[in-house]
Amino acid sequence: MPFEVAIVDPPEVPTYIWIAEKALHLKELNMNPNQIAVTLQVDRTTVLRALRWVKSIPVYATGPFRKA
Protein backbone atom coordinates (compact mmCIF):
# COMPACT_ATOMS: atom_id res chain seq x y z
CA MET A 1 0.00 0.00 0.00
CA PRO A 2 1.85 3.16 -1.15
CA PHE A 3 1.59 6.40 0.82
CA GLU A 4 3.09 9.89 0.80
CA VAL A 5 4.60 11.79 3.70
CA ALA A 6 5.53 15.44 3.84
CA ILE A 7 8.92 15.97 5.49
CA VAL A 8 9.02 19.30 7.29
CA ASP A 9 11.40 20.99 9.67
CA PRO A 10 10.32 20.92 13.31
CA PRO A 11 8.89 24.22 14.54
CA GLU A 12 11.37 26.68 15.99
CA VAL A 13 11.41 26.90 19.79
CA PRO A 14 10.13 30.30 20.97
CA THR A 15 12.76 32.69 22.32
CA TYR A 16 11.11 32.92 25.73
CA ILE A 17 11.67 29.19 26.24
CA TRP A 18 15.34 29.47 25.25
CA ILE A 19 16.00 32.25 27.76
CA ALA A 20 13.73 31.03 30.59
CA GLU A 21 16.42 29.49 32.82
CA LYS A 22 18.82 32.40 32.32
CA ALA A 23 16.04 34.91 33.01
CA LEU A 24 15.07 33.10 36.21
CA HIS A 25 18.68 33.05 37.38
CA LEU A 26 19.02 36.79 36.77
CA LYS A 27 15.69 37.40 38.54
CA GLU A 28 17.03 35.51 41.55
CA LEU A 29 19.99 37.92 41.50
CA ASN A 30 17.43 40.72 42.04
CA MET A 31 17.55 42.10 38.50
CA ASN A 32 14.33 43.64 37.23
CA PRO A 33 12.78 42.61 33.88
CA ASN A 34 14.21 45.66 32.08
CA GLN A 35 17.75 44.85 33.23
CA ILE A 36 17.29 41.19 32.31
CA ALA A 37 16.05 42.19 28.85
CA VAL A 38 19.11 44.34 28.22
CA THR A 39 21.45 41.62 29.48
CA LEU A 40 19.87 38.89 27.33
CA GLN A 41 19.32 41.22 24.36
CA VAL A 42 15.58 40.63 24.13
CA ASP A 43 12.59 42.81 24.87
CA ARG A 44 10.92 43.10 28.27
CA THR A 45 7.82 41.21 27.12
CA THR A 46 9.92 38.20 26.19
CA VAL A 47 11.50 38.23 29.64
CA LEU A 48 8.08 38.35 31.31
CA ARG A 49 6.85 35.47 29.16
CA ALA A 50 9.96 33.47 30.03
CA LEU A 51 9.51 34.04 33.76
CA ARG A 52 5.84 33.07 33.58
CA TRP A 53 6.64 29.98 31.51
CA VAL A 54 9.36 28.75 33.85
CA LYS A 55 6.98 29.17 36.81
CA SER A 56 4.23 27.30 34.89
CA ILE A 57 1.94 30.32 34.76
CA PRO A 58 0.09 30.63 31.43
CA VAL A 59 2.11 32.88 29.11
CA TYR A 60 -0.88 34.91 28.00
CA ALA A 61 -2.52 34.97 31.42
CA THR A 62 -5.51 37.15 32.08
CA GLY A 63 -8.04 37.22 34.84
CA PRO A 64 -7.23 35.45 38.13
CA PHE A 65 -3.76 34.31 36.97
CA ARG A 66 -2.53 37.83 36.36
CA LYS A 67 -0.87 39.61 39.28
CA ALA A 68 -0.64 43.38 39.29
C-alpha positions in Angstrom: 0.0 0.0 0.0 1.8 3.2 -1.1 1.6 6.4 0.8 3.1 9.9 0.8 4.6 11.8 3.7 5.5 15.4 3.8 8.9 16.0 5.5 9.0 19.3 7.3 11.4 21.0 9.7 10.3 20.9 13.3 8.9 24.2 14.5 11.4 26.7 16.0 11.4 26.9 19.8 10.1 30.3 21.0 12.8 32.7 22.3 11.1 32.9 25.7 11.7 29.2 26.2 15.3 29.5 25.2 16.0 32.3 27.8 13.7 31.0 30.6 16.4 29.5 32.8 18.8 32.4 32.3 16.0 34.9 33.0 15.1 33.1 36.2 18.7 33.0 37.4 19.0 36.8 36.8 15.7 37.4 38.5 17.0 35.5 41.6 20.0 37.9 41.5 17.4 40.7 42.0 17.5 42.1 38.5 14.3 43.6 37.2 12.8 42.6 33.9 14.2 45.7 32.1 17.7 44.8 33.2 17.3 41.2 32.3 16.1 42.2 28.8 19.1 44.3 28.2 21.4 41.6 29.5 19.9 38.9 27.3 19.3 41.2 24.4 15.6 40.6 24.1 12.6 42.8 24.9 10.9 43.1 28.3 7.8 41.2 27.1 9.9 38.2 26.2 11.5 38.2 29.6 8.1 38.4 31.3 6.8 35.5 29.2 10.0 33.5 30.0 9.5 34.0 33.8 5.8 33.1 33.6 6.6 30.0 31.5 9.4 28.7 33.9 7.0 29.2 36.8 4.2 27.3 34.9 1.9 30.3 34.8 0.1 30.6 31.4 2.1 32.9 29.1 -0.9 34.9 28.0 -2.5 35.0 31.4 -5.5 37.2 32.1 -8.0 37.2 34.8 -7.2 35.5 38.1 -3.8 34.3 37.0 -2.5 37.8 36.4 -0.9 39.6 39.3 -0.6 43.4 39.3 
